[in-house]
Amino acid sequence: MNIRNYLDSTYLKTPKQAGLEEGQNVEIVLKFIHEAIDENFKLIMIRPDMVAMAKEVITKANAVTLIGTVIDFPEGESDVMAKLEEAQRAIDNGADDLDFVCNYKAFKEGELAIVKEEILRCTKLGLDNNKTVKWIIEVAALTDKQIIQLSSLIKNVIISNFKEEVYSSVFVKSSTGFFKTEDDVPNGATVRTIIMMLENASPLPVKAAGGVRSYEEAVEMVRLGVKRIGTSGAKAIANGEDSKQEY
Ligand SMILES: O=C[C@H](O)COP(=O)(O)O
């Protein structure tokens, strides 16, 4: 198994979250883009305001590294129009993958029509533009039952509205990597939650994200059946090491 084929190398910190000046954070993103090119990562996952810069750097380097970005990150509670506008801007700037944060708060309140509408319309926008679409469900904010229900809901919206040939381009993704639980328990891609997602999202593929730090953990996720892993520790993992990155 070549683990690099599964890694979405991720840097999503804002300057404030990184404790840096804006220019310093841009430098980190630039370094990160060059690293992804050098390491032959399939994709880099960055904030929307960095997509145009990444596109320029990757094009100049004649590289094939794909660019992914996050939409309505990390809360996911904007309305569908705001999500569509942000996604359209990312597409215009050169994004290949669109990782939307699902309105999991609306889902938890039983507002299923809101969730179904955003999944339908945002997925359609992405697929109409030949993009890969992912839906982040934020597993740590959900009960087991809700993980099962929301994975199934996303699957059902996709299989009722799109052709089978696009299923592999619509992922269910576990976590933002930014959710804080009250008791600070691991809040990303755990084996338990990933198994629940795989069982209920199939035939849609699953992306494990949040807290994957070692080569062994990454390999375990792939063995379970995930098709992508989002991690800020991609370089270490690709080189068979443990990453020291925090959440
Ligand atoms: O989308 C991916 C996550 O943000 C990655 O999370 P991480 O920083 O815990 O690796």
The ligand as a Gaussian input file, in Angstrom:
#p B3LYP/6-31G(d) Opt

LIG

0 1
 O       -9.598000      18.060000       7.422000
 C       -8.700000      17.630000       8.080000
 C       -8.414000      17.959000       9.475000
 O       -8.438000      19.311000       9.733000
 C       -7.110000      17.409000       9.837000
 O       -7.107000      17.346000      11.196000
 P       -5.776000      17.284000      12.023000
 O       -5.246000      18.684000      12.020000
 O       -6.203000      16.823000      13.365000
 O       -4.834000      16.354000      11.338000

